[in-house]
Amino acid sequence: MEILDGMPIGGQFVMVWKFEGSIWSETLKWKDGRLWRYLEAIADWDVYVKSNDLIQDIKFVVTA
């Protein structure tokens, strides 16, 4: 496992960040040049849309 400060440009990874004092995460992947996120509620992937510019301390976790 590797923790990065910058978003990977390929593959699947987890984005971890801090927002309003809580830790959050999302599973993301690059596919066909687009960024997708996994939605647990429907157990499927959807195109990622950044939802909040106030998130802090963003890190990216990738497996080797």
TILO-81970 format. One record per residue: y, z, x of N, C-alpha, C, O, CB in turn; residue in one letter. Coordinates in steps of 0.1 Angstrom, whole numbers, plus 2048, in hexadecimal, padded with zeros to 3 digits. Glycine has a CB too. Example, Ala and Ser with C-alpha at 12.3 -4.5 7.8 and 13.67 -1.06 7.14 Angstrom:
7C784E8847D384E87B7DF84E8847DF85588E7D385A871A
7EA8478807F584788980084F88180B8508867FA83988DS
//
This chain:
7F480080880080080080C80080980D80781380080C7F6M
8167F98058237F880C82E7FA80282E7F47F88247EA814E
8398018068448037FE8507FC8048537FD8108488137FDI
8567F37FD8617EA80186E7ED7FA86E7F27EF85D7DC7FFL
8797EB8018867EC7FB88A7DF7F38927E07EA8917EF805D
8857D47F88887C77F187D7C27E98717C47EC88C7BD7FCG
8807BA7DF8767B57D686D7AA7DD8737A17E387C7AF7C9M
8607AB7DC8577A17E285A7937DB85F7927D08497A57DFP
8587897E385A77B7DE84E7747D884E7687D58617737E9I
84377C7D88367767D382C7817D082E78D7D483076C7DDG
82277E7C88187877C581B7927BA8257907B381478F7D1G
81379C7B98147A67AF8187B37B68147B67C18077A87A7Q
8217BB7AF8267C87B582B7D17AA82C7CD79F8317C57BFF
82E7DD7AE8347E77A58427EA7A98457ED7B582B7F47A5V
84B7EA7A08597ED7A285B7FC79D8577FF7928637E379BM
8618047A68638127A38728157A48788117AE85A81C7ACV
87781C79B88681F79C88982C79588183278D88E814796W
89583179789A83D7918A58397878AE83178A8A084779BK
8A483F77A8AE83D7708B08497688A784F7638AA831767F
8BD84E7688C085A7618B78667648B386E75B8C0858752E
8B48677718AC87377689D87277589687B7798B187F76FG
89886776F88A86576D88585977688D85077988686375ES
87885A77987284F78186B84577886484A76E86885578CI
86D83877A86882E77186082477A862823786873827769W
85881C77485181177B84D80677284B808766844817783S
84B7FA7788467EF77183D7E677A8407E67868517E676BE
8337E177582A7D877C8307CA77A8317C576F81B7D8778T
8337C37868397B67868307AC78E8297B07978477B678BL
83179F78B82B79579383378879283978578881C79378FK
83178079D83777379E82C76979982176A79F83D7707ACW
82F76079082675678C82E74978883774A78081D75B780K
82A73E78E83173178C84073278E84872C78682E72D77DD
84473A79885273B79B85B74479286774579385872E79BG
85474B78985B75478085676278284A764785859750771R
85E76C77F85A77A78085677F77285D77D768866783785L
84A78577284478A76684279976784079E772836783763W
8427A075B83F7AE75B8337B17518327AA74784B7B6757R
82B7BB7548207BE74C8257C874182B7D27448147C4754Y
8227C57358257CD7298197D47248107CE71E82C7C571EL
8187E172780C7E972380A7E97147FE7E971080D7F7728E
8157E970C8137EB6FE80C7DF6F88057E16EE8217EB6F8A
80D7D36FE8057C86F97FB7C27027F47B870080F7BD6F5I
7FA7C970E7F07C57187F17B671C7E77AF71C7E27C8713A
7FD7B271F8007A472280C7A372B8147AD72C80179B716D
80E79873181A79573A82578E73282278672981578D746W
83179173683D78B73084778873B84778F745843794725D
85077F73985A77B74386378874586778D73B86276F73FV
86678C75186E79775487C79475288278A75786B79C763Y
88379D74C89279D74A8977AB74E8937B574889679973BV
8A07AB7588A57B875C8AD7BE7518B67B774B8AE7B6769K
8AA7CA74E8B07D07428BC7DA7448C37DD73B8A67D773AS
8BD7DE7518C87E87538CD7E87618C57E876B8C37F7750N
8DA7E67638E07E67708E27F47768E77F57818ED7DE770D
8DF7FF76F8E280C7738D681277B8D781E77F8E6815768L
8CB80B77C8BF8117838C38137918CA80C7978B3808781I
8BD81E7978C08227A58B38237AD8A88247A88C782F7A5Q
8B48237BA8A98257C389D81D7C18928227C08A58347C3D
89F80F7C08948067BD88C8047C98918027D489A7F97B8I
87E8067C78758037D286A7FA7CC8687F97C086E8117D7K
8637F37D48587EA7D084C7EE7D784C7EF7E485C7DB7D3F
8417F07D08347F47D682A7E87D58287E27CB82E8007CFV
8257E47E181B7D97E280F7DE7E980F7E87F18217CD7E9V
8037D87E57F77DC7EC7F47D17F77F77C57F57EB7DD7E2T
7EF7D68027EC7CC80D7DF7C580B7DB7BD8137EC7D481AA
//
